[in-house]
Amino acid sequence: MIRFENVTKRYRGTASPALAGVDFEVQRGEFVFLVGASGSGKSSCLQLILREEIPTDGRVLVLGRDLRTLSNRKVPFFRRHVGAVFQDFRLLPAKTVFQNVAFTLQVIGSSRGFVQQAVPEVLALVGLSGKEKRMPHELSGGEQQRVAIARALVNRPQVLLADEPTGNLDPATSVDIMQLLARINAGGTTVVMATHEAGFVDQMQRRVIELKHGEIVRDERHGGYGDTSGLPSLAPMPERGAAAVAALTAVLEMQREAAAAAGVSTVDDEPIVVEDLASDPDPEPDEFEAVEVEPGEVEAAQAAEAPASAAEPTAPTAEASPAPTAPAKAAPAPATSAPTTSAKAASAKAAPVKKTPTAPIPVADVPEVEIAELGVADRLGLGDEDRDDEVGPTS
């Protein structure tokens, strides 16, 4: 029925051939699947069978005729015995369903009576009875493909070629088209179909010819589509290199911000309470620094923090009682005014102070007697203001 004898096909401008030494034979009434990746040579085989192309080397025989020696004048007569169905339907948009199917018979010069009889029969075969007057744009994709199949079958060809007939259809409609092709094959028509639909090939268990880079790698009767484990997965590939580092850095930065806002931090998925920065034994040098406390500054701070009730009830002046006041304030002075070097270091590490943009305000070296003589308002900073004590705005 169809025979390829060491067929090689090269297209102009390509380095490698589309087909290289292909040999196979299809018997009458067979249903054959041509499978393989895009560019493997499936469509080239169908074009050679339909005599749209001529082999570069070798012979292609269809219905006992060598297509290489077939003259162009006889090609239309040859194609009356070969029907073709394509993925893009190729219907005439300005003609009705009946006219699209009848056009094939009119081209070959069939009688009017034969056209009126054959077209309704083939439309009923493909399930389009009652839609003869519809236009192509009024049909669904599956119905348009059925019209294309009816047009290919109306002349009752011996061979039907199908190039991805279900490529533009939804799964349910694709099943209907495959069932229709199986019924057509059961009626005696030889069907050669190029497809990528692995599910249909596995279910139907017909003859499978697998092509790869223009060569036949498998010719199996009652076979399936083949091994699909090598097909790429739809899962996203992991990011690597600079993109992965940037993505990870962004995620970690967001986690740090969220942890800082919540008061916790996570290290290896274990929550750790963020301690007070003041208790950190080793604060960052660029953010914190230890300030040594001088004896005079300690005394001034104690005097400022002492409550008003601890002072004398009548707040006497320096002339009224100078003697009792001085010993009372001077008694604790030896304990705080002469700290050891180790105590200084310990207090400096235990009490870090946040840097400020402005310089610290110097504490005046005020004698103890004068501190005692200050009034309550002055010690609380509520006395008369002096412009020299004002501090300018900070940056």
Buried (B, 14 or more C-beta within 10 A) or exposed (E): BBBBBEBBBBEEEEEEBBBBBBEBEBEEBBBBBBBBEEBBBBBBBBBBBBBBBEBBBBBBBBBEBEBBEBEEEEEEEBBBBBBBBBBEBEBEEEBBBBBBBBBBBEEEEBEEEEBEEBBBEBBEBBEBEEBBEBBBEEBEEBBBBBBBBBBBBBBBBBBBBBBBBBBBBEEEBBBBBBEBBBEBBEEEBBBBBBBBBBEBBBEBEBBBBBBBBBBBEBBEEEBBBBEEEEEEEEEEEEEEEEEEEEEEEEEEEEEEEEBEEEEEBEEEEEEEEEEEEEEEEEBEEEEBEBEEBBEBBBBBEBBEEEEEEEBEEEBBEEEEEEEEBBEEBBEEBEEEEEBEEEEBEEBBEEEBEEEEEEEEEEEEEEEBEEBBBBEEEEBEEEEEEEEEEEEEEEE
